[in-house]
Amino acid sequence: MKNYLVIGASSGIGKELATLLSQNNHQVYGTYHENIMEDTQNISYHSLNVEEDTWNLDFLPDTLDGLVYCPGSINLKPFKTIKPKDFTKDFNLQVVGAVRVIQAVLSKLKKQKGSSIVLFSTVAVQVGFNFHAQVSTSKGAIEGLTRALAAEFAPNIRVNAIAPSLTDTPLAAKLLNTEDKRKANAQRHPLRTLGEAQNIAEVAAFLLSEKSKWMTGQILHIDGGISNIKV
């Protein structure tokens, strides 16, 4: 049994990942902010708002085998309407939040040989999309952070990131709230389907596991082919 910390385990990919890890007999320490969660077998849930100034992480064990940072946002707006504070808010949630969590648990990860950190980017960093300036800015920083920390933490801690395309989760609900929107977004992808939380969670679980022990500093594009294929 390994110990994993999943920040944002109450919804979408984080929830799916926590369930998957627990089913594989690992101990998961999951955090939630708005969606209150009750403990289940192998998952203990704890309230945490990553945007607050102070946290209490006393619930964590002395060692961690892996950390996954899931909090994110999807704010699609024309560039001229985005205020500087909008960029700052996204950056604080997605980048500064990740930095603070990593710093807070780094000593616990260092104590466990072969530990792993998994972060989340977006396909929109590699492929330019209309109205994605706000999203791409903070997630681009995540990709830079992934590579820098992978170099700094090697060989003891591996650091990788997943860059999904649009995935059917509560975070993307407003983009997929009609059947026409679902069909149109599915058709944008060469595989003609939307991503599902399970698709991404399974890759995250792989990156946490020893099966990926020769991988670090990688950005994995799990995106239905949209980043590299035109059909």
N, C-alpha and C positions, 0 to 999 in steps of 0.2 A: 504493500500500500504506500502510495506517495502522497505528499501534501501539496495541493495547488490552491493558489489564490486567484479568484476570478472577480475582477472589479466590474460591476455591472452585470450581475448574474440573475437579474430578475426579469429580463425580457430579451426577446430576439436571440441573437447568436450566443450571447453570454449565458442565457438560460439553457439553451440547447447544449452548449458545451458543458456546463455544470452537470447536467443530467447524464450526458455521455460519460464523463469522467467518473461519476459516482457509480454508474452501472458497471464500470470496469474495476470496481472495488478500490478506488482512490478516495482519499479524504479531500473534500472541497470546502474551502472557506469562501463563500460568495457574499458580495455586498449588494445592497439595494439602496435606492434613494426614495423614490415615490411609491413604487409598487412593493408594499409590505409582503414579505415572504416568511413562511414557517419552515422550520428545519425538517428535512426529510432524511432518509437513510443515506449516510455518508456526505450529506451537505449541511453545513451550518451557515445560516444567513445572518448578516450583520448590517445595521444601518450605517451608511457612509455617504456624505455629500462631498465629493472631491473638490468642490469650489469653496468650501469653508476654510477658514484660516488654520484651524487646528483639528486634528483627528485623534481617535483612540483606536489603535490597532493591537490592543492587549489580548485580543481573542486569538491571535496567530500563534502557532507553535514556534519552537526555537529554530526549526529549519524549514525551508520551502524548496520543493523540487521545481516549481514553475509559477510564473505570474502571467496573467493575461489581462490586458487593459482594454475594455470594450466601450466605455462611454464615447458618444459621438453625436453629431448633429448633421442634418441635411438641410441647409438653407440655400435655396436656389433663387437668386435675384439678379436683375440687370446690374452691372457694375456701378453705374451712376447713382443707384439708389442705396448702395451699401455705405453705411457710416463707419468711420474708423473703429468705433466702439463695438460694432458687430464683428469685425475681424478679431478684435481683442478678446471678446467673449468666447468665440470659437477656439481661439488659440489657448486660452486659459483652461477650457474644458478638455481639449483633446491633446494638447502638447504639455502644458505646464502641469496638468493633472497627472499625466503619465510620468513625467519627470519626478514629481514629488513622491508618487507611490514607489517608483523604482528606488529612489534614494532611501525611502523609509524602510524598505525590506531587503536592501542589497546585502546586508550582513547575513541575513537568513538564507539567501540564495547562495552566497559564497560558501556557506558551511556544507552544502550538499553538492557533491561532485556531479557534473553534467547537468546542472539546472538550466532552465530555459525561460526566456521572456518572449511573449508574443504580443505584437502591437497591430493596429489596424490602419491601413491607408485606404485609398480608393483608386479605381481605374482612371478616374478623372485627373489624376496627377500625370499619368503617362499620355492620356488622350485628351486633347482640348475639347470641352463641351461648352456650349452656350450656358451662361448664367451660373457657372460653377466656380467663379473666382474665389468666393468665400470658402467653399469646401476645399478647393485644391490648395489654397494657401497653407492652411493648418496641416492638412494631410501630407503635403510636400515636406513640411518640417518633420513629420513623423518618419518619413523615409530617410531623411538625412540623419535623424536621431538613431534610427535602427542601425544604419551602417557604422556610425561613429561609436556607438556603444558595443557593437559586435567586435570591433577592433580593440576597444579598450578592455573589454571583459574577457577576451579570449586568453587562454583556452578553457577557462573554468565555467563561464556562463555563455550560452548561445543566445543570440538575439535575432529574431526574424519578424517579418511583418506580412500580413495578408492584405491584398488590394482587391476587394470584391467590386463587381458591378452592382447594379440595383438588385437588392435582395428583399424578398417578401417577409418583412419584419414590421413590428409596430412603428419603428423609426421612419419607415418609408410609406406609412399608411396613406398619407395625403397624396402621394404620387400614384397610388394604386387603388384609389377608392371607388373606381368604376370599372366595369368589365372592359369598356373601350380603352381605358388607360392601361389596364393589365395586358390586353392584347397588343396594343401599340408598343409598349415597352418590351414585351417579349420578342416582338418581331425585329427590334433593333439589334438583337444578338444573333450571331450565326447559328447557335443551337436552338433559337426560336423559343426559348423558355426563360422564365424568371429564375433567379437564384433563390434557393431556400436556405433557411437558417441551418439546417442539418448539413448542407453542402459545405458551408464555411466552418461549422463547428468540427466536422471530421478532419479538416485540414489543420485546424488549430490543435486538435488532440494529437495529430501526427507530429506537429512541430514541438509539442511538449514531450513527446516520447523518445525513447532511445532509437527508434526507427529512423529518426532524422539527426542522429548524433554527429554526422559529418556535414551539417548545414548550419551556416551562420551568416548574417549580413545579407540575407536574401529577401526580396520582395516577391511574393507569390501572387500571380494574377489569376484569381479564381473568378472568372467574369464571363462565362459563356462564349468566350472567343472574341469578344468585342474589341480587345486591345490590340490584337494582332491579325485578325482575319477579316476580309471583306468578301461577301458572297452575294 
